[in-house]
Amino acid sequence: MSDKQYDVLVVGAGSAGQSVATAAARAGRSVAMTEGRAYGGTCPLRGCDPKLVLHAAAEAVHRVQRLSGKGFTAAPGFHWPDLMAWKRSFTEPMPEKARTAMREAGIDVYDDYASFVDDHTLSFGGVHLRGKTIVLATGMRPAPLDFPGHEHMLTSDEFLDLEELPDEMVVVGAGYIGTEVAHISHALGCRVTVVASGPVPLEKFDPDLTDLLRQADEDRGMTYHLNSRAVAVRPDDGRFVVTIEDAGGRRTEIRTDRVIHCAGRVPNTDRLNLEAAGINTDDQGRIKVNDQLQTNLAHVYAVGDCTNVGLPLTPVAGHAASVLSDHLFKVKDRPLELHPTPTVAFALPGMAAVGMTAAEAAASPRNIGVHYKVSTDWFHPRHRNAAVSAFKLFTDDDRGVVVGAHLLGPDASELINLLYVAIRQEIPIRELKRMVFAYPTAASMIPSMIDG
Ligand SMILES: NC(=O)c1ccc[n+]([C@@H]2O[C@H](COP(=O)([O-])OP(=O)(O)OC[C@H]3O[C@@H](n4cnc5c(N)ncnc54)[C@H](O)[C@@H]3O)[C@@H](O)[C@H]2O)c1
């Protein structure tokens, strides 16, 4: 028996949930939404925004460090608590702002975790609410770990709230989050050891570029333990000892101030009681949806990081939410357009990729050209005395277009967007080579990136 019925129930007030809820309200639907944590979700509170505030500071210091002896005579003074206060000026207003925006849009807002009672009914905030349509946008969180002492580690969320930057830290995991935490912390003065489960950091990026990044990191004093996993953590006189194990089973102990858990994330689906509704998930617990973001139940949709569609990235969630809103509120049906999706790891320097990967190029039956160069001595990186710069482009030589781009170096995070446009719009290579870009910018390297 439900207390009230709505046209649309939205679970999760991150960017995807807010976007669909607002579109529903604008379309005249009655809407209730609920959020178990603070309104706003990962990107503005525990992800992109606070990370970028820290990264901007780290990048500034890093650039000065690279120019030491080339005009700079001293490292800039740096005070972590001031940076945290600056970060909080972004994060702290967000929950109230987001919650108020939802209420002003006419949405009934709740602050609780929702769980299914039956396929049309959710329980939250002490009530049972029935939705004609239900949208799940619950996001992800740091994966629970099971090795002894894992509770002594700080999650990446907690790293973003540290009151003091430790002198030393061990970063467990070298995906996007581990790499970003490691680079930010190292640039700002922390001695960093990275425990990477694979042969390179950032395994989802191009292996040649990730190896170059690792070499540059080691040259400036970061320590990597590759093909290794953290298997235990124990407190030790105000510090911590991490036990790591390599692929051959050899164990090493590392003593450090803080241990940061960057060992993966899981979808927030376990509290939803999906079984009560009979909603299917994949083997990683992500909600299975079709290309209209519909689950196996016709009236239940899911969007964003909690689904099995697209990379767990903010712009992907934003695009999916907009496609779903148009579909649900009958503006128009349009396809998800997620290929290619540009992606950036905010390392120092940045790593970015879009389109065909090396593995896909090797397996492709097409005539694929590979244009790989270490470009550290090209003008743009050299002006900045970058430690490393490199690119790898894949071209479809029958069609004369770029199909994949992989970048490491200063301004990679911006340059990748131009290459995304080139790939998505299938701009002929002969056109790209004729374009006159502003000089000396990162973009001005594009015509020279493709041989021939
Ligand atoms: N800049 C960005 O766009 C950005 C930033 C952060 C996160 N994200 C998104 O969030 C997702 C999650 O990122 P992530 O970095 O948390 O996860 P990830 O899965 O990319 O990396 C986690 C790594 O930790 C390793 N690992 C697991 N247990 C370990 C252990 N005991 N010891 C050592 N290593 C261990 C895993 O093998 C994996 O390589 C990414 O796929 C990305 O899409 C994107």
The ligand as a Gaussian input file, in Angstrom:
#p B3LYP/6-31G(d) Opt

LIG

0 1
 N       39.447000      12.169000     -15.019000
 C       38.375000      11.381000     -15.114000
 O       37.664000      11.394000     -16.103000
 C       38.052000      10.434000     -14.007000
 C       38.588000      10.623000     -12.741000
 C       38.247000       9.740000     -11.744000
 C       37.410000       8.675000     -12.016000
 N       36.910000       8.517000     -13.257000
 C       36.033000       7.363000     -13.570000
 O       35.872000       6.567000     -12.433000
 C       36.175000       5.213000     -12.744000
 C       36.833000       4.595000     -11.541000
 O       38.177000       5.075000     -11.413000
 P       39.194000       4.347000     -10.454000
 O       40.533000       4.950000     -10.653000
 O       38.627000       4.298000      -9.084000
 O       39.116000       2.837000     -10.886000
 P       39.927000       1.938000     -11.912000
 O       39.169000       0.670000     -11.935000
 O       40.215000       2.644000     -13.167000
 O       41.343000       1.715000     -11.177000
 C       41.478000       1.024000      -9.975000
 C       42.718000       0.176000     -10.066000
 O       43.017000      -0.343000      -8.776000
 C       43.508000      -1.657000      -8.926000
 N       43.425000      -2.370000      -7.655000
 C       42.359000      -2.994000      -7.099000
 N       42.703000      -3.543000      -5.907000
 C       44.013000      -3.258000      -5.705000
 C       44.933000      -3.547000      -4.664000
 N       44.591000      -4.241000      -3.563000
 N       46.214000      -3.104000      -4.786000
 C       46.574000      -2.386000      -5.887000
 N       45.746000      -2.080000      -6.890000
 C       44.480000      -2.511000      -6.806000
 C       42.628000      -2.217000     -10.029000
 O       43.210000      -3.372000     -10.595000
 C       42.578000      -1.024000     -10.990000
 O       43.655000      -1.031000     -11.890000
 C       37.078000       5.241000     -13.961000
 O       36.859000       4.136000     -14.807000
 C       36.704000       6.535000     -14.636000
 O       35.807000       6.294000     -15.691000
 C       37.233000       9.363000     -14.248000

